[in-house]
Amino acid sequence: MGEQKTVTFIIQRQDNPESEPYDETFEVPYRPNMNVISALMEIRRNPVNAKGEKTTPVVWEMNCLEEVCGACSMVINGKPRQACSALVDKLEQPIRLAPMRTFPVVRDLQIDRSRMFDSLKKVKAWIPIDGTYDLGEGPRMPEKKRQWAYELAKCMTCGVCLEACPNVNSRSNFIGPAPLSQVRLFNAHPTGHMNRDERLETIMDDGGLANCGNSQNCVQACPKGIPLTTSIAALNRETTIYMFKKFFGSDHTVD
């Protein structure tokens, strides 16, 4: 019988938020069609590094395994992406895994994405309702508008666009591409439109639109192909019109 084929993983590990990161190498038995998550599961099942030393299981996050939840975001061979859709056969080896450094590291590949979720709260990325009772059927969106709004609704808050954006870092309070795109989505909704001015005021403030450097890394990195830069351009137009209407004393903004 021939020797068992293996896949080499070099994983950047960190024992706690305050400790220094270090690399640890693992050899995982190869299987056809395996993805990065299945390899991490194998390491968790048998946490022995390439030196044959027993070690602690690697920590990471996952949920749906179908590129829907966004939980398994990490840097794979230098690029932020989803581990569930990263196929070993299509990756250059050795495969290097690291946490997304835009966010604080909790342990190993697990990160704290509170920064992104706090930004979504800041821009009120939800549809407000009055109570929990049945309000009946809401206003309909025109089909043409619904189609492009659906593209924005694909966002799974994975954080990849924030990791790819050079303006989102520890020295900046820029809310990032994903929250901005959600502003456009919820402002376009017939019910969410009621809070449009409030959202526009928020993104015109510090950390909002003015902090975007237009590097366009976000739209290239987004695993769902969301037109993030198109949303940012549309919001620039919307905030400009809103600002002029507000300055000249209009009682309302325009659509």
Buried (B, 14 or more C-beta within 10 A) or exposed (E): EEEEEEBEBBBBBBBEEEEEEEEBEBBBEEEEEBBBBBBBBBBEEEBEBBEEEEEEEBBBBBEEBEBBBBBBBBBBBEEBBBBBBBEBEEBEEBBBBBBBBBBEBBBBBBBEBEBBBEBBEBBBBEBEEEEEEEEEEEEEBEEEEEEBBEBBBBBBBBBBBBBBBEBBEEEBBBBBBBBBBBBBBBBBBEEBBEBBBEBBBBBBEEBBBEBBEEEBBBBEBBBBEBBBBBBBBBBBEBBEBBBEBBEEEEEEBEE
